[in-house]
Amino acid sequence: MAGTVQCLGYKAFGLQILSEFPLPELPRTDHPGRIGSLSVVEGHLTDRWEDIPKITPNLGIAEHEVMFMVKGTAIFSIQNGSTITVSPAAGADPDSIRLFILGSCMGVVLMQKGILALHGSSLVLDNKAYALVGRSGAGKSTLASYLMDQGHLLVSDDVIPVLVHNGHPLAVPGYPQQKLWQQSLDYLGMNSSAYRPLFQRETKFAVPVHDRFQSEPLPLAGIFELSVVQDGPVAVEAISGLDRLHTLYNHTYQKALVDPMGVREWHFGLLASFVNRLPMYRLTRPEQGFSAPQQTEMIMETIMPKVKEMNL
């Protein structure tokens, strides 16, 4: 493909992405990104994959390069935060390749560029960005979608790039798409037949949100960590002390790569530079039932006093 296929320019994660692989989820652009450019190209990686030192059978890391293999899909190489090379497996589904380019590969790119990436969703609340983080199944995407239905714009879903300048974090937009489980669509009264299932996930769907997307970066004003309890009311509590640092670390996108990539010192220093300036809360909901309205009410009650303080 290299040399014969035109690279198309896209905008996401603060980057201009020049890609040989079509990325229809992303807005097009001809302009450089806020944090630079990235090339996505097709290439032959079999020999390189054999040579690179392995961390696990499917993950290899060398200086300035991370490679991983997804059986039946592709071998991926991410180099210097500037190039993703993809070697597709025979008959691989393009949807699957695209999922890894826009997910796992992008997390590595951001880390190589020295940009923090959090795992979660971020939205605009009162003209500032707030992040919803939490373990899988905590309800991040469902709550984000409910907030969007209430008129709040999406900043990013799944991967949240955070630029830190002089100790002040800035949330950078991802791209205008959400990934929602069938159960979330049911809760929100959305018909799954209107959306494309994600590859090999017949109960998770790609939901375009072009008309509800924040396209410019915003100050990151707070983090809500979602958690689930077997029973009990929706509740919120402030996260304090060292728990704040742990919260940022635990919800760093692909935190398992921090040590193998040798970036622990950078990562810790970056988190420490703004952790005490960023309000963090733990938002707990019961395991059963749809509690997004109560969670939304709790979030707004929590942030509005701080907004009033800042406006005095």
C-alpha positions, 0 to 999 in steps of 0.5 A: 500500500505504501507509495500507492495509497493517498494519505488522508488527513484527520483530526483527533486527540490534538493530532493531525493524523495522516493515514493510509487507512480510512478512519471515517469516524474522525473529522477531516483536516489539512492543518497541523494538530495542537500536539503535532502530527502522526502518520499511520502507514501499512508495512511489513513487520514480520521480521521486526516482530521476530527481533524486538525484545518481548515483554509478553508473547504479544508485546515487544518494547525497544527504545522509542518503539512499542509493538504488539500482535493481535492474532488474526488482525495485525502486528502494530508498531508505534515509533517515537510518537510519530508513526504507527505502522500496521501489518494486517493479517490475511483477511483481517477485518478493517473495523478491527484494525481501526479499533486498535489504531484509535485505541491501544496504538493511540494510548502508546502514541500519547505516552511517547509524546509525553501526554497523559492519557486517562481512561474514561469519558470527559464532558463539558459541564459549566464551560469546563471539562470533567472526567468520568473514570472507573473500572469496566462496568462502572457506567462511564459511557452510560452516564456520559450519554445521559449527560449529553442528552441533558445538553452537555457536550462530549470531549472524549470517550475512552481515551482522554488526552490531558495536556499539562502546562505549568501544573494546569491540566487541559482536556483535549478532544478525542473524536465524535463517537461513543461506544455504548453497550446494548444495556446502555442503549436500552436504558437511554431508549435508543434503538440499536438497529440505528448503530453499527456494532463494534467488531466482534462485540455484537452488544456494543455499538459505535454511536456518532455524536457529531452534533454533541461534540466539543471540538476545542480543548478545555481546562480539566476542572475535576474528576469523578471516579465511578464505583458500584456497590451491591446496594445503597443510595447514589452518593458522592465523597471527596477523594483526598490525600494519597488516594488522589495520586492513586486515582490518577495512576489507576485510571491512566490509559494503558498504565501497565506500559508505564514501567516497561516503557521506562517512563515511570519517573516522567509519569509520576512527576506529571501527575504530582505537578497538578494532583493537588489542584484538581478536585476529585470525587468518588461517585457510588451507585447501586449495582441494579437499576438506572441511576444516571439521573440521580448521579447527574444531580449529585455531580451538579450539586457537587461542582456548582458551589465550586463554580460560584466560588470561582466567580466571586 
